[in-house]
Amino acid sequence: MTMLDARPVAAARAQGRLSDGALTARAAYILRNNDLGTMTAAAPRLYPHMWSWDAAFIAIGLAQVSVDRAITEIEALLAAQWRTGMIPHIVFSPDDPDYFPGADRWGCAALAEAAPRTPATSGICQPPVHAIAVQRILEAARREGPRERREAEAFLDRAWGPLMRWHRWLVQQRDPDQVGRITVHHGWESGMDNSPRWDGPYARVEVGPDLPPYRRRDTQVVQDMSQRPSDREYDRYLWLVEQMRRARYDDAEIRRTVSFAVEDVFLSAILAVACDVLADLGEDAPQRAGDVEELRRWAGQLRAGVAASVDADSGLARDRDIRTGEWLNTETIAGFAPLLCGGLDRPAERRLLNLLDSERWSGHPSFIAAVPPSTSPQSADFRPREYWRGPQWPVMAWLFGWAFGYRGWPERSALMREEGLRLIGDGSFGEYYNAFTGEPLGSLQQSWTAAVALDWLC
């Protein structure tokens, strides 16, 4: 099917859209079905454990049906925080020991003094959206009633220290030179595993001959390889894990030895706005005045770093490969990072908003829904069905819509909500979607997709 053939499909699909009530009920059912007790599986088959940024979005959705359960979700994640302050990207459930790469492959408890002995975790991080989740939980609790409000405010008191340590670790260990951009040592840390953003840095990773053997699980669940990273890419992913194991997950040694080291502009923008959100939550507590001042300073430094990355020709923000010193010019959703956190002057910001609305991005005439794809359909890197190389992600639509509301753009926020619901209206709650046909891809019954639907609908 060509792009131009997609319009009849869009019309047919619109007729099968669930009502808001049915969509809400199905989203709530999926979160209940994926509930492991104190944590929620990211997806029932493909991702049977807790993922860090998934958990934050899941808590946002859970807050619409149970403030108490949303609090439990974040507290389960914070219980796995490393002594350094890092929040790991996976917290493993003992109920599914066959997942790969599992706790044994990471070996964190045996190799890293800072890692918790239990629960078992991975040894890398993911984007710091957790303060946003805490804010949304508090907002939901204040709507519910006095008991929920008290519970949520007590939760904020408990979570404050762990969140401060998390943000401080990112700023100090992943931006030691204070350039205002956070370094990632694996594409997995960005959350956008195989994005074209990482093609150059991954290509420079030389896999050693002693890479331990492995068997992928993801391709047993999603058998259409056009949706998933290739085996060659996976070799590089696992080699980077092996390099971190050999560094015993020591932050300084990882900075020195791991092949992949890239300043991630999108994660940096998320941290900037998360610092502001956490500072907002601390403003009314005099005992937190010092933390609030530090958070505002970090936010300003990160905003400046994100703004400084913008390419004068394209208007898009860029990542930077530390190993080579080069700016990475790609047409991915990460280029719109300044729209999350601010920092641009008005003309540059207007130019970026116009680009987002254009046919090159959300305004493509053959798209099912006007939300940004992970890669521009006019880029040579675009693949309509492959993970972060083209499909639309409902959770990204939610993040941009939330940021637009936070920044005082309610019309844009409402439009992103409307179009995001259009994308997921069939109730399959896919991990990501073909922008031209609306086909749900990756894992179905994805918890964070159901969660953002609940937040949009409730």
C-alpha positions as CSV (number, residue, x, y, z in Angstrom):
1,M,0.0,0.0,0.0
2,T,1.3,3.4,-0.9
3,M,1.0,6.6,1.2
4,L,-1.8,7.8,-1.2
5,D,-3.8,4.6,-0.8
6,A,-4.1,5.2,2.9
7,R,-7.1,7.5,3.0
8,P,-9.7,4.8,2.3
9,V,-8.2,2.7,5.1
10,A,-8.4,5.7,7.4
11,A,-12.1,6.2,6.6
12,A,-12.8,2.5,7.2
13,R,-10.8,2.5,10.4
14,A,-12.6,5.5,11.7
15,Q,-15.9,3.6,11.5
16,G,-14.5,1.0,14.0
17,R,-13.5,3.5,16.6
18,L,-14.6,2.7,20.1
19,S,-16.7,5.1,22.1
20,D,-14.9,7.1,24.8
21,G,-16.6,5.0,27.4
22,A,-15.6,1.7,25.8
23,L,-12.0,2.9,25.3
24,T,-11.8,4.0,28.9
25,A,-13.1,0.6,30.2
26,R,-10.7,-1.3,27.9
27,A,-7.7,0.8,29.0
28,A,-8.5,0.2,32.7
29,Y,-8.9,-3.5,32.0
30,I,-5.5,-3.7,30.3
31,L,-3.8,-2.0,33.3
32,R,-5.5,-4.5,35.7
33,N,-4.6,-7.4,33.5
34,N,-0.9,-6.4,33.4
35,D,-0.7,-5.7,37.1
36,L,1.9,-7.8,38.8
37,G,1.0,-6.7,42.4
38,T,3.3,-3.8,43.2
39,M,4.4,-3.2,39.6
40,T,2.9,-3.3,36.2
41,A,4.3,-5.2,33.3
42,A,5.0,-2.9,30.4
43,A,3.3,-5.5,28.1
44,P,2.1,-9.0,28.8
45,R,4.4,-10.9,26.5
46,L,7.1,-8.7,25.1
47,Y,7.9,-6.7,28.2
48,P,7.0,-8.7,31.3
49,H,8.9,-6.6,33.8
50,M,8.8,-2.9,35.0
51,W,10.5,-0.4,32.8
52,S,11.5,3.0,34.3
53,W,9.8,5.5,32.0
54,D,7.0,3.1,31.3
55,A,6.2,3.0,35.0
56,A,6.0,6.8,35.2
57,F,3.5,6.9,32.3
58,I,1.6,3.9,33.8
59,A,1.3,5.7,37.1
60,I,-0.2,8.7,35.3
61,G,-2.9,6.5,33.9
62,L,-3.4,4.6,37.2
63,A,-4.0,7.9,39.0
64,Q,-7.2,8.3,37.1
65,V,-8.6,5.1,38.6
66,S,-6.7,4.6,41.8
67,V,-4.4,7.2,43.4
68,D,-3.2,4.6,45.9
69,R,-2.2,2.1,43.1
70,A,-0.4,4.9,41.2
71,I,1.6,5.7,44.3
72,T,2.5,2.1,44.7
73,E,3.8,1.9,41.2
74,I,6.3,4.8,41.6
75,E,7.3,3.6,45.1
76,A,8.1,0.1,43.7
77,L,10.4,1.8,41.1
78,L,12.1,4.0,43.7
79,A,12.7,1.0,45.9
80,A,15.1,-0.2,43.1
81,Q,17.1,3.0,43.0
82,W,20.8,2.5,43.2
83,R,22.8,4.1,46.0
84,T,24.4,6.5,43.4
85,G,20.9,7.9,42.7
86,M,20.4,6.2,39.3
87,I,16.9,4.8,38.7
88,P,17.5,1.6,36.6
89,H,15.7,1.1,33.3
90,I,14.4,-2.3,34.2
91,V,13.2,-3.7,37.5
92,F,12.9,-7.5,37.1
93,S,9.9,-9.5,38.3
94,P,10.9,-13.0,39.5
95,D,7.8,-14.3,37.7
96,D,9.4,-14.3,34.3
97,P,13.0,-15.5,34.5
98,D,13.3,-16.2,30.7
99,Y,13.2,-12.6,29.5
100,F,16.4,-11.6,27.6
101,P,18.5,-9.8,28.5
102,G,17.5,-10.7,32.0
103,A,19.0,-10.1,35.4
104,D,21.7,-12.7,35.0
105,R,23.0,-11.1,31.8
106,W,23.3,-7.7,33.5
107,G,24.8,-9.1,36.7
108,C,24.4,-5.9,38.5
109,A,24.0,-7.2,42.0
110,A,27.2,-9.2,41.7
111,L,29.3,-6.5,39.9
112,A,28.2,-3.2,41.2
113,E,28.4,-2.1,44.9
114,A,25.8,0.6,44.3
115,A,23.1,-1.8,42.9
116,P,20.4,-3.2,45.1
117,R,20.7,-6.9,46.0
118,T,17.0,-7.1,45.5
119,P,15.0,-6.4,43.4
120,A,17.2,-7.3,40.5
121,T,17.7,-4.5,38.0
122,S,19.5,-3.6,34.8
123,G,22.6,-1.3,34.9
124,I,21.5,1.7,32.8
125,C,18.8,4.4,33.0
126,Q,15.9,5.8,31.0
127,P,14.4,9.3,30.5
128,P,13.5,11.1,33.8
129,V,9.8,11.6,33.4
130,H,9.1,10.6,37.0
131,A,8.5,14.1,38.5
132,I,5.9,14.6,35.9
133,A,4.1,11.5,37.1
134,V,4.3,12.7,40.7
135,Q,2.7,16.0,39.6
136,R,-0.1,14.2,37.8
137,I,-0.8,11.9,40.8
138,L,-1.0,15.0,43.1
139,E,-3.4,16.7,40.7
140,A,-5.6,13.6,40.5
141,A,-5.6,13.2,44.3
142,R,-6.7,16.8,44.9
143,R,-9.7,16.2,42.6
144,E,-10.6,13.0,44.4
145,G,-10.9,14.2,48.0
146,P,-9.2,15.0,51.3
147,R,-8.0,11.4,52.0
148,E,-6.4,11.0,48.6
149,R,-4.8,14.5,48.9
150,R,-3.2,13.6,52.3
151,E,-1.9,10.3,50.9
152,A,-0.4,12.0,47.8
153,E,1.2,14.7,49.8
154,A,2.7,12.2,52.2
155,F,3.9,10.3,49.1
156,L,5.6,13.5,47.8
157,D,7.5,13.8,51.1
158,R,8.8,10.2,50.7
159,A,9.6,10.6,47.1
160,W,11.3,14.0,47.3
161,G,14.7,12.7,48.4
162,P,14.9,9.9,45.9
163,L,13.9,12.2,43.0
164,M,16.5,14.8,44.0
165,R,19.2,12.1,44.1
166,W,18.0,10.9,40.7
167,H,18.2,14.3,39.1
168,R,21.5,15.1,40.8
169,W,23.1,11.8,39.5
170,L,22.1,12.7,36.0
171,V,23.5,16.2,36.2
172,Q,26.7,15.3,38.0
173,Q,27.6,11.9,36.4
174,R,26.1,12.3,33.0
175,D,27.0,16.0,32.4
176,P,30.2,16.4,34.4
177,D,31.5,19.2,32.2
178,Q,28.2,21.1,32.7
179,V,27.5,21.6,29.0
180,G,23.7,21.3,29.6
181,R,23.3,18.0,27.8
182,I,23.0,14.6,29.4
183,T,25.2,11.8,28.0
184,V,23.8,8.3,27.3
185,H,26.0,5.2,26.9
186,H,23.4,3.1,25.1
187,G,20.5,3.8,22.8
188,W,18.3,2.0,25.3
189,E,19.0,4.8,27.8
190,S,17.3,7.2,25.5
191,G,14.2,5.0,25.2
192,M,14.5,5.3,21.4
193,D,16.5,2.1,21.0
194,N,17.1,2.0,17.2
195,S,16.4,5.6,16.2
196,P,18.4,7.0,13.3
197,R,19.8,9.3,15.9
198,W,22.1,6.5,16.9
199,D,23.1,5.1,13.5
200,G,26.5,6.8,13.5
201,P,27.5,6.1,17.1
202,Y,26.3,2.4,16.8
203,A,28.3,2.0,13.6
204,R,31.4,2.9,15.4
205,V,30.9,0.2,18.1
206,E,33.2,-2.7,17.2
207,V,31.8,-5.9,18.7
208,G,34.5,-8.0,20.3
209,P,35.0,-11.6,19.3
210,D,34.2,-12.7,22.9
211,L,30.6,-11.4,23.0
212,P,28.8,-14.1,25.0
213,P,26.2,-16.0,23.0
214,Y,22.6,-15.1,23.3
215,R,19.1,-15.9,22.0
216,R,16.7,-13.0,21.3
217,R,13.2,-13.2,22.8
218,D,11.6,-10.2,21.2
219,T,11.6,-11.8,17.7
220,Q,9.8,-14.8,19.1
221,V,6.9,-12.5,20.2
222,V,7.0,-10.1,17.3
223,Q,7.9,-12.3,14.4
224,D,7.7,-9.7,11.7
225,M,11.4,-8.5,11.6
226,S,10.4,-5.3,9.8
227,Q,9.1,-4.0,13.1
228,R,12.2,-4.8,15.2
229,P,16.0,-4.0,15.2
230,S,18.2,-6.4,13.2
231,D,20.5,-9.1,14.7
232,R,23.5,-6.9,13.8
233,E,22.1,-4.1,15.8
234,Y,21.4,-6.4,18.7
235,D,25.0,-7.6,18.7
236,R,26.0,-4.0,19.3
237,Y,23.4,-3.5,22.0
238,L,24.7,-6.6,23.9
239,W,28.3,-5.6,23.4
240,L,27.7,-2.2,25.1
241,V,26.1,-4.1,28.0
242,E,29.2,-6.3,28.1
243,Q,31.5,-3.2,28.2
244,M,29.5,-1.9,31.2
245,R,29.7,-5.2,33.0
246,R,33.5,-5.1,32.5
247,A,33.5,-1.6,34.0
248,R,31.5,-3.0,36.9
249,Y,28.9,-0.2,36.3
250,D,31.3,2.4,37.7
251,D,30.2,5.8,36.4
252,A,33.7,7.1,35.8
253,E,34.9,3.9,34.2
254,I,31.9,3.8,31.9
255,R,32.6,7.4,30.8
256,R,36.2,6.4,30.0
257,T,35.8,3.0,28.3
258,V,32.3,2.4,26.8
259,S,32.3,2.9,23.0
260,F,28.9,4.7,22.9
261,A,28.8,8.2,24.5
262,V,26.3,10.7,23.1
263,E,24.8,13.9,24.4
264,D,21.1,13.1,24.2
265,V,19.2,16.3,23.5
266,F,15.7,14.8,24.1
267,L,16.5,13.2,27.5
268,S,18.1,16.6,28.4
269,A,15.0,18.5,27.6
270,I,12.9,16.0,29.6
271,L,15.2,16.5,32.6
272,A,15.0,20.3,32.2
273,V,11.2,20.3,32.4
274,A,11.2,17.6,35.1
275,C,13.5,19.8,37.2
276,D,11.0,22.7,36.8
277,V,8.1,20.4,37.7
278,L,9.8,19.1,40.8
279,A,10.7,22.7,41.8
280,D,7.1,23.7,41.4
281,L,6.1,20.9,43.8
282,G,8.6,22.1,46.3
283,E,7.8,25.8,46.2
284,D,5.4,25.7,49.2
285,A,7.8,23.9,51.5
286,P,10.4,26.3,53.1
287,Q,12.6,23.3,54.1
288,R,13.0,22.6,50.4
289,A,14.1,26.1,49.3
290,G,17.7,25.0,48.7
291,D,16.6,22.0,46.6
292,V,14.2,24.2,44.6
293,E,17.0,26.7,43.9
294,E,19.3,23.9,42.7
295,L,16.5,22.4,40.5
296,R,15.9,25.8,38.9
297,R,19.6,26.2,38.2
298,W,19.8,22.7,36.6
299,A,16.7,23.4,34.5
300,G,18.2,26.7,33.2
301,Q,21.5,25.0,32.4
302,L,19.8,22.2,30.5
303,R,17.5,24.5,28.6
304,A,20.5,26.5,27.4
305,G,22.3,23.2,26.4
306,V,19.3,22.1,24.4
307,A,18.9,25.4,22.7
308,A,22.6,25.5,21.8
309,S,22.2,22.3,19.9
310,V,19.8,23.6,17.4
311,D,20.9,23.5,13.8
312,A,20.6,26.8,12.0
313,D,19.6,25.3,8.7
314,S,16.9,22.7,9.8
315,G,15.8,24.4,13.0
316,L,16.0,20.9,14.8
317,A,17.8,20.2,18.0
318,R,20.7,17.7,17.6
319,D,22.5,15.1,19.6
320,R,26.3,15.2,19.8
321,D,28.7,12.2,19.6
322,I,31.3,12.7,22.4
323,R,33.7,10.2,20.9
324,T,34.0,12.0,17.6
325,G,32.9,15.5,18.6
326,E,30.4,15.7,15.7
327,W,26.8,17.0,15.8
328,L,24.3,14.3,14.6
329,N,21.9,15.7,12.1
330,T,18.9,13.5,11.8
331,E,15.2,14.1,11.2
332,T,13.7,12.4,14.3
333,I,11.2,13.4,16.9
334,A,14.1,14.3,19.2
335,G,14.7,17.4,17.1
336,F,11.6,19.0,18.7
337,A,13.2,18.7,22.2
338,P,13.1,22.5,22.7
339,L,9.3,22.5,22.5
340,L,9.3,20.4,25.7
341,C,11.5,22.6,27.8
342,G,11.7,26.0,26.2
343,G,14.9,28.0,25.8
344,L,14.5,29.2,22.2
345,D,13.8,32.8,21.2
346,R,10.3,33.4,19.8
347,P,11.2,33.3,16.1
348,A,13.1,30.0,16.5
349,E,10.4,28.5,18.5
350,R,7.7,29.6,16.0
351,R,9.8,28.1,13.2
352,L,10.0,24.8,15.1
353,L,6.2,24.7,15.7
354,N,5.5,25.4,12.1
355,L,7.8,22.6,11.1
356,L,6.0,20.2,13.5
357,D,2.7,21.1,11.9
358,S,4.1,20.8,8.3
359,E,3.6,18.0,5.8
360,R,7.2,16.9,6.7
361,W,5.9,15.9,10.2
362,S,2.5,15.8,11.9
363,G,0.7,17.5,9.0
364,H,1.4,14.8,6.4
365,P,-1.8,14.5,4.4
366,S,-1.8,10.7,4.4
367,F,-1.4,10.3,8.1
368,I,-4.3,8.7,10.1
369,A,-3.7,11.1,13.0
370,A,-1.8,14.4,13.2
371,V,0.8,13.4,15.8
372,P,4.5,13.4,15.2
373,P,6.1,10.3,13.8
374,S,9.3,9.0,15.3
375,T,11.2,9.9,12.1
376,S,10.1,12.2,9.3
377,P,8.4,10.4,6.4
378,Q,10.5,12.6,4.1
379,S,13.7,11.3,5.6
380,A,15.8,8.7,3.9
381,D,15.9,6.9,7.2
382,F,12.1,6.5,7.4
383,R,10.7,3.0,7.9
384,P,6.9,3.1,8.4
385,R,6.7,-0.2,10.5
386,E,10.1,-0.3,12.3
387,Y,10.1,0.7,16.0
388,W,11.7,4.2,16.4
389,R,12.4,4.7,12.7
390,G,9.0,5.9,11.5
391,P,5.9,4.8,13.5
392,Q,3.9,7.1,15.7
393,W,4.0,6.5,19.4
394,P,0.9,7.5,21.5
395,V,3.1,8.1,24.5
396,M,5.0,10.7,22.6
397,A,1.8,12.4,21.6
398,W,0.9,12.5,25.3
399,L,4.3,13.9,26.3
400,F,4.2,16.7,23.8
401,G,0.5,17.4,24.6
402,W,1.3,17.6,28.3
403,A,4.3,19.9,27.6
404,F,2.2,22.2,25.5
405,G,-0.3,22.5,28.3
406,Y,2.4,23.1,30.9
407,R,4.0,25.8,28.7
408,G,0.6,27.6,28.3
409,W,-0.5,26.4,24.9
410,P,-3.9,24.9,25.7
411,E,-5.1,24.7,22.1
412,R,-2.1,22.8,21.0
413,S,-2.4,20.5,24.0
414,A,-6.1,19.8,23.2
415,L,-5.3,19.1,19.6
416,M,-2.6,16.5,20.5
417,R,-5.1,14.8,22.8
418,E,-7.7,14.7,20.1
419,E,-5.3,13.3,17.5
420,G,-3.8,10.9,19.9
421,L,-7.2,9.4,20.7
422,R,-7.8,9.1,17.0
423,L,-4.7,7.1,16.6
424,I,-5.6,4.6,19.4
425,G,-9.3,4.5,18.8
426,D,-9.6,0.9,17.8
427,G,-8.7,-0.2,21.4
428,S,-5.8,-2.5,20.6
429,F,-3.4,-0.2,22.5
430,G,-0.4,-0.9,20.3
431,E,3.1,0.0,21.3
432,Y,3.4,2.1,18.2
433,Y,1.4,2.6,15.0
434,N,1.9,2.7,11.2
435,A,1.2,6.4,10.6
436,F,-0.4,5.8,7.1
437,T,-2.7,2.8,7.9
438,G,-3.2,3.0,11.7
439,E,-2.0,-0.6,12.0
440,P,-0.9,-1.3,15.7
441,L,2.6,-2.6,15.8
442,G,5.1,-4.0,18.2
443,S,3.4,-5.3,21.4
444,L,-0.4,-5.1,21.8
445,Q,-2.1,-4.3,25.2
446,Q,0.8,-2.0,25.9
447,S,0.4,-0.6,29.4
448,W,1.7,2.9,28.8
449,T,-0.6,3.3,25.8
450,A,-3.5,2.3,27.9
451,A,-2.3,4.6,30.6
452,V,-2.1,7.8,28.5
453,A,-5.5,6.9,27.0
454,L,-6.9,7.0,30.6
455,D,-5.3,10.3,31.3
456,W,-6.7,11.8,28.1
457,L,-10.2,10.4,28.7
458,C,-10.8,10.8,32.4
